[in-house]
């Protein structure tokens, strides 16, 4: 028997780079909510990455991410990872604005060479465990050990 009530809140944040990417994140979120529906009440926040990194919205995005049990990032893997996002994530790490449990990143399957520096796929490969061709997992415990 679970020690949690169906009313326990489970905050999820979706960060996405382009409208074409958000559908995959929503599919992952839908699967997650079906799997956890008897234990948790999910709450969803959605941020487009370029908006979340703007100075006028970054604090709110940081707060949403810090409160989240899980963050799902959906990106077009072969596209450049914006420098503003890389800086923002570095600051988030410094400020402790990380999800409590996990960050799942979803991109298209990598067909470019691994040495393609600066693309989402290369950034994700360097910071997260690749669990499928297009799915990466980053956990706070893994980061603490690196």
C-alpha positions, 0 to 999 in steps of 0.5 A, spaced: 500 500 500 502 506 498 504 511 503 501 517 499 494 520 497 491 521 490 492 528 492 499 529 493 501 534 488 507 532 483 509 538 479 512 537 472 515 542 468 516 542 460 521 546 457 521 546 449 524 549 443 519 549 438 512 547 437 514 541 433 518 538 439 512 540 444 508 534 442 513 529 444 513 532 451 506 532 452 506 524 450 511 523 455 507 527 460 500 523 458 504 517 459 507 519 466 500 522 469 496 515 467 502 511 470 501 515 477 494 517 477 492 513 483 498 516 487 499 523 485 495 529 482 500 532 477 500 540 476 503 542 469 507 548 467 510 549 460 515 554 458 518 555 451 526 555 452 527 562 449 522 565 453 524 562 460 531 565 459 529 572 458 531 576 464 523 578 466 521 571 466 527 567 468 526 568 476 519 565 475 521 559 470 527 558 476 521 557 481 517 553 477 523 548 476 525 548 483 518 546 485 518 541 480 519 533 481 520 532 474 522 536 468 521 534 461 525 538 455 523 537 448 528 539 443 530 538 436 536 535 437 540 537 431 539 544 432 544 549 436 543 549 443 542 556 445 548 559 449 543 563 453 540 556 455 546 554 457 548 560 461 541 559 464 542 552 466 549 553 469 546 559 474 540 554 476 545 549 478 549 554 482 542 557 485 539 550 486 534 551 482 533 543 479 528 538 479 527 534 485 527 527 482 529 527 474 530 531 468 528 527 462 530 530 455 527 528 448 530 530 442 530 527 435 534 521 434 541 523 433 544 522 425 549 527 426 556 526 428 557 525 435 563 531 434 557 536 432 559 541 438 553 545 440 547 542 438 542 539 443 544 532 442 551 533 443 550 538 450 545 532 452 550 527 451 555 530 455 551 531 461 546 526 461 545 518 461 542 516 454 537 511 455 534 511 448 537 514 441 532 520 443 531 520 450 536 522 455 536 522 463 539 527 468 538 526 475 541 530 481 544 524 484 548 523 478 550 530 478 552 530 485 557 525 483 560 528 477 
